[in-house]
Amino acid sequence: MLRYVTGQDLVKYPKLRATMLRDRAAQFSDRLGWAVAVDDAGFEQDQYDALNPLYVIWQRPDGCHGGSMRFLPTTGRCMVNEHFLHLNKGAPLYDPAIWECTRFCLAPGAGPHVAAALMLAGGELLERQGLRHFVGVFDANMERIYRRIGACPDILGHAGEGRDKVRLGLWSLTPEARTRVARRARLSSALSDLWYRRAFGDATDAGLARTA
C-alpha cells in the first residue's frame, strides 16, 4: 500500500522508517557509490530529512519499506537550488506550484510495479495539492525506470558522461500518463484515491505548500 507520511510523523512507523533508511543506504551508498552519510545503525539520512519533508512510501504487507521518495517545496530549502543550480543554467526554481522529489529509492527485489505506484502517488500530489510539476535529479538507471513505467520527464539540463551523467527533470502527469502508470502499478484509481484520503482526508494541503 501507499503511505504519505510527513517527517515529523515518520517516528510513528518505526519498522517502516528503519527499513526505508537502510534501503536508502543500500541503494545510494552500496550500489551507486554516492558520497552519502550512513550512521552506525545503517541508516542513510541527510540535512533535508530534518526539514519535515513529505515521504511517499510503498509499504509491503509485512510492514517493511518497498520503495519511497521524498518531497519538499521549492519555496524553501531544497537540493535542486542548493546543489544542482548548474543543471538549470544557474537559475533557482522558486515556485509554490513546483515541489522537489529526491531520494527515489527501491528496496532490493522490488518489482517495476513499485516504481509505478510511487509515480502514481506523485500524480495524486500534483492533482490534489494544486501543483503543476515536481522536479528532480536522476541518473541513467532511473531514466530507464521512468521510461519503462511511462512517466518520462522533460529534461531541463544535464551534466557528466556515461554512468556519471545526471539529468534535471520536470514532471507533469497527464490523465493519459496516469492511466498508463496505474496500469503498470497494477492499481485502480479508486484504490489510489483511498490511500490518499486515508492520509489527508478531504484536505488539499499537506502542510508543505510554504511560500517562504
C-alpha positions as CSV (number, residue, x, y, z in Angstrom):
1,M,0.0,0.0,0.0
2,L,1.0,3.6,-0.4
3,R,1.6,5.8,2.6
4,Y,2.0,9.6,2.7
5,V,4.0,10.5,5.9
6,T,5.5,13.7,7.0
7,G,8.9,13.7,8.5
8,Q,7.6,14.6,12.0
9,D,5.1,11.6,11.8
10,L,7.6,9.1,10.5
11,V,8.6,8.1,14.0
12,K,5.1,6.6,14.4
13,Y,6.2,3.9,11.9
14,P,9.5,2.6,13.3
15,K,9.7,-0.5,11.2
16,L,8.9,1.4,8.0
17,R,11.3,4.2,8.8
18,A,14.2,1.8,9.7
19,T,13.8,-0.3,6.6
20,M,13.5,2.8,4.4
21,L,16.7,4.4,5.7
22,R,18.6,1.1,5.4
23,D,17.3,0.5,1.9
24,R,18.4,4.1,1.0
25,A,21.9,3.2,2.3
26,A,21.9,0.0,0.2
27,Q,20.9,1.9,-2.9
28,F,22.8,5.2,-2.7
29,S,25.9,4.1,-0.8
30,D,26.4,0.5,-1.6
31,R,25.1,0.1,-5.1
32,L,25.6,3.6,-6.6
33,G,28.6,4.6,-4.6
34,W,27.3,8.1,-3.8
35,A,29.1,10.1,-1.1
36,V,26.2,9.9,1.4
37,A,26.4,9.6,5.2
38,V,25.4,6.2,6.7
39,D,25.3,6.0,10.5
40,D,26.1,3.2,12.9
41,A,22.5,1.8,12.5
42,G,23.0,1.6,8.8
43,F,20.6,4.5,8.1
44,E,21.2,6.9,5.3
45,Q,19.9,10.4,6.2
46,D,20.8,13.9,5.2
47,Q,20.1,17.5,6.2
48,Y,16.9,17.6,4.2
49,D,15.3,14.8,6.2
50,A,15.4,17.3,9.1
51,L,13.1,19.8,7.2
52,N,9.9,17.8,7.7
53,P,9.5,16.6,4.1
54,L,6.6,14.6,2.9
55,Y,7.6,10.9,2.2
56,V,5.6,8.8,-0.2
57,I,6.3,5.2,0.8
58,W,5.3,1.8,-0.7
59,Q,4.7,-0.4,2.4
60,R,4.9,-4.1,1.9
61,P,2.4,-6.5,3.6
62,D,4.9,-7.2,6.4
63,G,5.2,-3.5,7.2
64,C,8.6,-3.1,5.6
65,H,9.7,-0.5,3.0
66,G,9.3,-1.4,-0.6
67,G,10.1,1.9,-2.2
68,S,9.9,5.6,-1.4
69,M,10.5,9.2,-2.5
70,R,10.8,12.5,-0.6
71,F,9.1,15.8,-1.4
72,L,9.9,19.4,-0.4
73,P,8.6,22.6,-1.8
74,T,11.0,24.7,-3.9
75,T,10.0,27.8,-1.9
76,G,12.1,26.5,0.9
77,R,15.4,24.8,1.2
78,C,15.8,22.0,-1.4
79,M,18.6,20.2,-3.1
80,V,17.9,21.4,-6.6
81,N,18.6,25.0,-5.5
82,E,21.5,24.3,-3.2
83,H,23.4,21.7,-5.0
84,F,22.2,21.4,-8.6
85,L,21.8,25.0,-9.9
86,H,24.3,24.2,-12.7
87,L,21.8,21.8,-14.1
88,N,19.3,24.7,-14.6
89,K,21.8,27.2,-16.0
90,G,22.3,28.7,-12.6
91,A,18.7,29.7,-12.2
92,P,16.9,28.7,-9.0
93,L,13.5,27.1,-9.1
94,Y,11.2,29.0,-6.7
95,D,7.6,28.3,-7.3
96,P,4.8,27.2,-4.8
97,A,3.4,25.0,-7.6
98,I,6.6,23.0,-8.0
99,W,7.9,20.5,-5.4
100,E,11.2,18.8,-5.4
101,C,11.3,15.0,-5.4
102,T,14.5,13.3,-4.1
103,R,15.7,10.0,-2.7
104,F,13.7,7.9,-5.1
105,C,14.6,4.5,-3.7
106,L,13.5,1.0,-4.4
107,A,14.1,-1.8,-2.0
108,P,16.2,-4.8,-3.2
109,G,13.9,-7.1,-5.2
110,A,11.1,-4.5,-5.7
111,G,9.3,-5.1,-8.9
112,P,8.6,-2.4,-11.5
113,H,5.0,-2.0,-10.1
114,V,6.5,-0.4,-7.0
115,A,8.2,2.4,-9.0
116,A,5.0,2.9,-11.0
117,A,3.0,3.0,-7.7
118,L,5.3,5.8,-6.4
119,M,4.8,7.8,-9.6
120,L,1.1,7.3,-9.4
121,A,1.3,8.8,-5.9
122,G,3.2,11.7,-7.4
123,G,0.3,12.2,-9.8
124,E,-2.1,12.3,-6.8
125,L,0.0,15.1,-5.2
126,L,0.1,17.1,-8.4
127,E,-3.7,17.0,-8.7
128,R,-4.6,17.3,-5.0
129,Q,-2.0,19.8,-3.9
130,G,-2.6,22.2,-6.8
131,L,0.8,21.6,-8.2
132,R,1.9,22.0,-11.8
133,H,5.2,20.0,-11.6
134,F,7.7,18.2,-9.5
135,V,11.3,18.4,-10.2
136,G,14.2,16.0,-9.5
137,V,17.8,15.0,-10.4
138,F,18.3,11.4,-11.7
139,D,20.8,9.1,-13.2
140,A,20.8,6.9,-16.3
141,N,19.4,3.9,-14.4
142,M,16.4,5.9,-13.2
143,E,15.8,7.2,-16.7
144,R,15.3,3.6,-17.8
145,I,12.8,3.0,-15.0
146,Y,10.9,6.2,-15.8
147,R,10.7,5.2,-19.5
148,R,9.5,1.7,-18.6
149,I,6.7,2.9,-16.4
150,G,5.6,5.6,-18.9
151,A,6.5,8.7,-16.8
152,C,9.4,10.4,-18.5
153,P,10.1,14.0,-17.5
154,D,11.0,17.0,-19.6
155,I,14.8,17.4,-19.3
156,L,15.9,20.9,-18.1
157,G,19.6,20.2,-18.1
158,H,22.3,17.6,-17.6
159,A,26.0,17.1,-16.6
160,G,28.6,14.4,-16.8
161,E,29.1,11.5,-19.1
162,G,28.3,7.7,-19.2
163,R,27.2,6.2,-15.9
164,D,28.1,9.5,-14.1
165,K,25.6,11.5,-16.2
166,V,22.8,13.2,-14.2
167,R,19.8,15.0,-15.5
168,L,17.4,17.5,-14.1
169,G,13.8,16.5,-14.9
170,L,10.4,18.2,-14.7
171,W,7.4,16.0,-14.4
172,S,3.7,16.6,-15.0
173,L,1.4,13.7,-15.5
174,T,-1.4,14.0,-18.0
175,P,-4.6,11.9,-17.4
176,E,-3.4,9.6,-20.2
177,A,0.0,9.2,-18.5
178,R,-1.6,8.5,-15.1
179,T,-3.7,5.8,-16.7
180,R,-0.6,4.2,-18.1
181,V,1.3,4.4,-14.8
182,A,-1.7,3.0,-12.9
183,R,-1.8,0.0,-15.3
184,R,1.9,-0.6,-14.7
185,A,1.4,-0.3,-11.0
186,R,-1.5,-2.8,-11.1
187,L,-3.6,-0.4,-9.1
188,S,-7.0,1.1,-9.6
189,S,-7.6,4.9,-9.4
190,A,-10.2,4.2,-6.7
191,L,-7.6,2.4,-4.5
192,S,-5.0,5.2,-5.1
193,D,-7.7,7.7,-4.1
194,L,-8.5,5.7,-0.9
195,W,-4.9,5.7,0.2
196,Y,-4.5,9.4,-0.4
197,R,-7.7,10.2,1.6
198,R,-6.6,8.0,4.4
199,A,-3.6,10.2,4.8
200,F,-5.1,13.6,4.2
201,G,-8.9,13.2,4.4
202,D,-10.6,15.8,2.3
203,A,-7.9,18.4,2.9
204,T,-6.0,19.6,-0.1
205,D,-3.0,20.9,1.8
206,A,-0.4,18.5,3.3
207,G,1.2,21.4,5.2
208,L,4.2,21.7,2.8
209,A,3.0,24.3,0.4
210,R,5.0,27.0,2.1
211,T,5.6,30.4,0.4
212,A,8.9,31.0,2.2
